[in-house]
Amino acid sequence: MKQHRRALKAIVLSVLSVALMSSCSQLGYYVQAAQGELSLLADAKPIDDWLADPAISVRLKDRLHKVKAIRSFAASELGLPDNGTFKTYTELKRPYALWNVVATPELSMRPTQWCFPVAGCVNYRGYYNKEEAQFFATSLRTEGYDVQVAGVPAYSTLGWFNDPVLSSFIQYPDPELARLVFHELAHQVAYAQGDSQFNESFATTVEEIGLERWLDVFGNDALRKAHVEHEVRKQDFLTLLLKSRKALEDNYESSASDAEKKQRKSAIFQNLVNEYQALKISWGGYGGYDRWFGEPLSNAHLAAISTYHDFVPGFRALMLREKTLPRFYAAVKALALLDKSARHRQLTALALQSAAAIAQVTVP
């Protein structure tokens, strides 16, 4: 354990030295990030140690057994990394692992980027303390940005650390727990620095493929029925968000005055709220997405939607072409080596080709 902590401290010091060389104004941010990661890892204990502890509740032990089985499936059936990730558990004293701050200009859907060592440039800044995230968000709002602060239950350190299972997601329903594990492990398979759309869409594709296979093996009628209902609601909600994002993009790209664009922006967001209420009625009152509306709606709420979903059709088409996960992973790694614009073009072309092929098959 002492060796482990010394190694962590060495890494933390190296991160801080980078921060000092790059910008003194960033020092506070790097300090909280380093301390937050160090604390999270220092509190982690092997899952088997938790299971052997007689003081641990039966419910928690059941969830830990479940995540062990999911972790084993990820390695043996999906070819995801079989390392120390998700083999320890940390009991957090907060509802989320961290909080991400996303920002866009007032009349644009293009998210602001921040650049860091290792991760490259990403469309958010993560804080381990909610108050610090909100303080930074307030400073951005005073500069005229649209901002969202969103809780994050889990994240990947890309294999740099053995990421633990966290109390922020351990109680998820089995399919959602499996989905999260597959998603975060996928980030260790392929990662293109500075390309959040590529990285998150790939991980989303792997989680979907993985969950389909996991349900085939471990699902029962009740679980599959609940999952289908969940997927219908999720797709309904995503369709609504994409529709609203497109309306905002068209508004900002129009020749209208800024004043007119702001008026239309307000109307689009009000329509989004109204349509969501109608969706809830069609879902029988299900309110699982209510917390998404916890802050006043802004461009930032919708900017990240593309990050996780825009290239999923292209990755799905690539999987169909390659047929097996090992070949699919190899093809994705090859894409990650390309120039960003080149890999985006290839994924877009794959999606269009797949859509055209489906259209030909379905035409009578």
WOTACOR-V128764 format. One record per residue. N is the residue number from 1. RES is the residue in one small letter. PHI is phi in degrees with one decimal (none if undefined). Layout:
n->N res->RES phi->PHI
n->N res->RES phi->PHI
This chain:
n->1 res->m phi->none
n->2 res->k phi->-63.9
n->3 res->q phi->-61.3
n->4 res->h phi->-61.0
n->5 res->r phi->-68.8
n->6 res->r phi->-62.7
n->7 res->a phi->-63.4
n->8 res->l phi->-62.5
n->9 res->k phi->-63.5
n->10 res->a phi->-62.9
n->11 res->i phi->-66.8
n->12 res->v phi->-60.1
n->13 res->l phi->-63.5
n->14 res->s phi->-66.3
n->15 res->v phi->-62.7
n->16 res->l phi->-65.3
n->17 res->s phi->-65.3
n->18 res->v phi->-62.2
n->19 res->a phi->-61.3
n->20 res->l phi->-64.9
n->21 res->m phi->-74.1
n->22 res->s phi->-87.4
n->23 res->s phi->-167.5
n->24 res->c phi->-63.2
n->25 res->s phi->-66.7
n->26 res->q phi->-89.2
n->27 res->l phi->-58.0
n->28 res->g phi->-58.9
n->29 res->y phi->-64.8
n->30 res->y phi->-65.8
n->31 res->v phi->-62.1
n->32 res->q phi->-65.0
n->33 res->a phi->-66.2
n->34 res->a phi->-66.0
n->35 res->q phi->-65.5
n->36 res->g phi->-63.7
n->37 res->e phi->-66.3
n->38 res->l phi->-61.3
n->39 res->s phi->-64.7
n->40 res->l phi->-61.9
n->41 res->l phi->-76.0
n->42 res->a phi->-65.0
n->43 res->d phi->-86.3
n->44 res->a phi->-77.8
n->45 res->k phi->-129.0
n->46 res->p phi->-52.5
n->47 res->i phi->-57.8
n->48 res->d phi->-63.0
n->49 res->d phi->-67.8
n->50 res->w phi->-63.6
n->51 res->l phi->-66.2
n->52 res->a phi->-82.9
n->53 res->d phi->-82.8
n->54 res->p phi->-66.6
n->55 res->a phi->-81.8
n->56 res->i phi->-79.0
n->57 res->s phi->-66.1
n->58 res->v phi->-61.3
n->59 res->r phi->-62.4
n->60 res->l phi->-65.9
n->61 res->k phi->-62.0
n->62 res->d phi->-60.5
n->63 res->r phi->-68.1
n->64 res->l phi->-68.1
n->65 res->h phi->-60.5
n->66 res->k phi->-63.4
n->67 res->v phi->-68.1
n->68 res->k phi->-62.6
n->69 res->a phi->-65.9
n->70 res->i phi->-64.4
n->71 res->r phi->-62.7
n->72 res->s phi->-66.1
n->73 res->f phi->-62.5
n->74 res->a phi->-59.1
n->75 res->a phi->-78.2
n->76 res->s phi->-79.7
n->77 res->e phi->-106.6
n->78 res->l phi->-110.4
n->79 res->g phi->68.0
n->80 res->l phi->-82.4
n->81 res->p phi->-52.8
n->82 res->d phi->-102.8
n->83 res->n phi->-129.1
n->84 res->g phi->-81.0
n->85 res->t phi->-64.6
n->86 res->f phi->61.8
n->87 res->k phi->-115.5
n->88 res->t phi->-125.1
n->89 res->y phi->-136.5
n->90 res->t phi->-122.3
n->91 res->e phi->-91.8
n->92 res->l phi->-81.4
n->93 res->k phi->-104.6
n->94 res->r phi->-150.8
n->95 res->p phi->-74.7
n->96 res->y phi->-129.9
n->97 res->a phi->-66.0
n->98 res->l phi->-160.9
n->99 res->w phi->-125.2
n->100 res->n phi->-95.2
n->101 res->v phi->-106.3
n->102 res->v phi->-115.4
n->103 res->a phi->-139.6
n->104 res->t phi->-137.6
n->105 res->p phi->-61.2
n->106 res->e phi->-61.9
n->107 res->l phi->-121.6
n->108 res->s phi->-157.1
n->109 res->m phi->-99.3
n->110 res->r phi->-83.0
n->111 res->p phi->-70.8
n->112 res->t phi->-68.2
n->113 res->q phi->-111.6
n->114 res->w phi->-125.6
n->115 res->c phi->-111.8
n->116 res->f phi->-137.1
n->117 res->p phi->-61.7
n->118 res->v phi->74.5
n->119 res->a phi->-72.8
n->120 res->g phi->79.1
n->121 res->c phi->-95.0
n->122 res->v phi->-131.7
n->123 res->n phi->-93.4
n->124 res->y phi->-162.1
n->125 res->r phi->-126.4
n->126 res->g phi->-98.3
n->127 res->y phi->-129.3
n->128 res->y phi->-82.0
n->129 res->n phi->-119.9
n->130 res->k phi->-62.6
n->131 res->e phi->-63.4
n->132 res->e phi->-66.9
n->133 res->a phi->-63.3
n->134 res->q phi->-67.2
n->135 res->f phi->-63.3
n->136 res->f phi->-65.2
n->137 res->a phi->-61.3
n->138 res->t phi->-62.5
n->139 res->s phi->-64.5
n->140 res->l phi->-69.6
n->141 res->r phi->-64.0
n->142 res->t phi->-66.6
n->143 res->e phi->-89.1
n->144 res->g phi->97.7
n->145 res->y phi->-83.2
n->146 res->d phi->-82.6
n->147 res->v phi->-139.2
n->148 res->q phi->-128.3
n->149 res->v phi->-110.8
n->150 res->a phi->-125.7
n->151 res->g phi->-70.3
n->152 res->v phi->-120.3
n->153 res->p phi->-74.7
n->154 res->a phi->-155.7
n->155 res->y phi->-155.9
n->156 res->s phi->-112.7
n->157 res->t phi->-96.7
n->158 res->l phi->62.0
n->159 res->g phi->89.3
n->160 res->w phi->-66.3
n->161 res->f phi->-127.8
n->162 res->n phi->-85.2
n->163 res->d phi->-60.0
n->164 res->p phi->-85.4
n->165 res->v phi->-67.5
n->166 res->l phi->-120.6
n->167 res->s phi->-63.5
n->168 res->s phi->-69.2
n->169 res->f phi->-137.4
n->170 res->i phi->-62.4
n->171 res->q phi->-90.1
n->172 res->y phi->-59.8
n->173 res->p phi->-55.6
n->174 res->d phi->-49.7
n->175 res->p phi->-62.1
n->176 res->e phi->-73.0
n->177 res->l phi->-65.0
n->178 res->a phi->-62.7
n->179 res->r phi->-57.0
n->180 res->l phi->-64.6
n->181 res->v phi->-59.6
n->182 res->f phi->-63.4
n->183 res->h phi->-61.8
n->184 res->e phi->-69.1
n->185 res->l phi->-67.0
n->186 res->a phi->-61.0
n->187 res->h phi->-62.5
n->188 res->q phi->-84.0
n->189 res->v phi->-79.4
n->190 res->a phi->-147.6
n->191 res->y phi->-151.6
n->192 res->a phi->-104.4
n->193 res->q phi->-59.8
n->194 res->g phi->78.3
n->195 res->d phi->-132.1
n->196 res->s phi->-61.7
n->197 res->q phi->-59.3
n->198 res->f phi->-63.4
n->199 res->n phi->-62.6
n->200 res->e phi->-74.6
n->201 res->s phi->-66.5
n->202 res->f phi->-63.6
n->203 res->a phi->-63.7
n->204 res->t phi->-64.0
n->205 res->t phi->-63.1
n->206 res->v phi->-64.0
n->207 res->e phi->-63.0
n->208 res->e phi->-68.6
n->209 res->i phi->-63.4
n->210 res->g phi->-62.1
n->211 res->l phi->-66.5
n->212 res->e phi->-58.2
n->213 res->r phi->-72.8
n->214 res->w phi->-65.2
n->215 res->l phi->-66.4
n->216 res->d phi->-60.6
n->217 res->v phi->-90.2
n->218 res->f phi->-109.1
n->219 res->g phi->-75.8
n->220 res->n phi->-122.7
n->221 res->d phi->-59.4
n->222 res->a phi->-65.6
n->223 res->l phi->-66.8
n->224 res->r phi->-66.0
n->225 res->k phi->-63.2
n->226 res->a phi->-63.9
n->227 res->h phi->-67.5
n->228 res->v phi->-61.1
n->229 res->e phi->-63.0
n->230 res->h phi->-61.6
n->231 res->e phi->-66.3
n->232 res->v phi->-63.1
n->233 res->r phi->-63.1
n->234 res->k phi->-62.3
n->235 res->q phi->-68.5
n->236 res->d phi->-58.3
n->237 res->f phi->-68.5
n->238 res->l phi->-62.5
n->239 res->t phi->-60.3
n->240 res->l phi->-62.8
n->241 res->l phi->-66.0
n->242 res->l phi->-65.1
n->243 res->k phi->-62.1
n->244 res->s phi->-67.3
n->245 res->r phi->-62.9
n->246 res->k phi->-62.7
n->247 res->a phi->-63.5
n->248 res->l phi->-68.0
n->249 res->e phi->-59.1
n->250 res->d phi->-62.1
n->251 res->n phi->-62.6
n->252 res->y phi->-70.3
n->253 res->e phi->-89.1
n->254 res->s phi->-76.1
n->255 res->s phi->-89.9
n->256 res->a phi->-66.1
n->257 res->s phi->-71.2
n->258 res->d phi->-59.4
n->259 res->a phi->-62.9
n->260 res->e phi->-66.8
n->261 res->k phi->-62.5
n->262 res->k phi->-66.1
n->263 res->q phi->-64.5
n->264 res->r phi->-64.8
n->265 res->k phi->-57.5
n->266 res->s phi->-61.0
n->267 res->a phi->-66.6
n->268 res->i phi->-64.6
n->269 res->f phi->-68.4
n->270 res->q phi->-64.9
n->271 res->n phi->-65.4
n->272 res->l phi->-59.4
n->273 res->v phi->-61.8
n->274 res->n phi->-62.0
n->275 res->e phi->-69.1
n->276 res->y phi->-65.3
n->277 res->q phi->-61.2
n->278 res->a phi->-66.7
n->279 res->l phi->-61.6
n->280 res->k phi->-59.0
n->281 res->i phi->-63.9
n->282 res->s phi->-66.8
n->283 res->w phi->-88.2
n->284 res->g phi->77.4
n->285 res->g phi->93.6
n->286 res->y phi->-56.2
n->287 res->g phi->-118.6
n->288 res->g phi->-63.7
n->289 res->y phi->-103.2
n->290 res->d phi->-59.0
n->291 res->r phi->-66.3
n->292 res->w phi->-62.7
n->293 res->f phi->-97.3
n->294 res->g phi->-66.5
n->295 res->e phi->-113.9
n->296 res->p phi->-53.7
n->297 res->l phi->-65.0
n->298 res->s phi->-151.3
n->299 res->n phi->-54.8
n->300 res->a phi->-60.5
n->301 res->h phi->-61.1
n->302 res->l phi->-98.3
n->303 res->a phi->-64.1
n->304 res->a phi->-78.3
n->305 res->i phi->-58.3
n->306 res->s phi->-65.6
n->307 res->t phi->-58.6
n->308 res->y phi->-93.7
n->309 res->h phi->-129.0
n->310 res->d phi->-58.1
n->311 res->f phi->-100.8
n->312 res->v phi->-58.5
n->313 res->p phi->-58.1
n->314 res->g phi->-66.6
n->315 res->f phi->-67.3
n->316 res->r phi->-61.7
n->317 res->a phi->-64.3
n->318 res->l phi->-64.3
n->319 res->m phi->-63.5
n->320 res->l phi->-61.8
n->321 res->r phi->-69.2
n->322 res->e phi->-82.5
n->323 res->k phi->77.0
n->324 res->t phi->-122.2
n->325 res->l phi->-63.8
n->326 res->p phi->-57.0
n->327 res->r phi->-69.0
n->328 res->f phi->-61.1
n->329 res->y phi->-60.5
n->330 res->a phi->-62.7
n->331 res->a phi->-66.3
n->332 res->v phi->-66.9
n->333 res->k phi->-60.7
n->334 res->a phi->-65.0
n->335 res->l phi->-62.8
n->336 res->a phi->-63.0
n->337 res->l phi->-82.6
n->338 res->l phi->-78.1
n->339 res->d phi->-60.5
n->340 res->k phi->-54.1
n->341 res->s phi->-64.8
n->342 res->a phi->-67.5
n->343 res->r phi->-68.6
n->344 res->h phi->-65.7
n->345 res->r phi->-62.6
n->346 res->q phi->-65.1
n->347 res->l phi->-67.2
n->348 res->t phi->-64.1
n->349 res->a phi->-64.5
n->350 res->l phi->-61.4
n->351 res->a phi->-64.6
n->352 res->l phi->-66.0
n->353 res->q phi->-63.7
n->354 res->s phi->-65.5
n->355 res->a phi->-63.3
n->356 res->a phi->-64.3
n->357 res->a phi->-65.8
n->358 res->i phi->-63.8
n->359 res->a phi->-62.9
n->360 res->q phi->-65.3
n->361 res->v phi->-70.5
n->362 res->t phi->-84.6
n->363 res->v phi->-70.8
n->364 res->p phi->-67.1
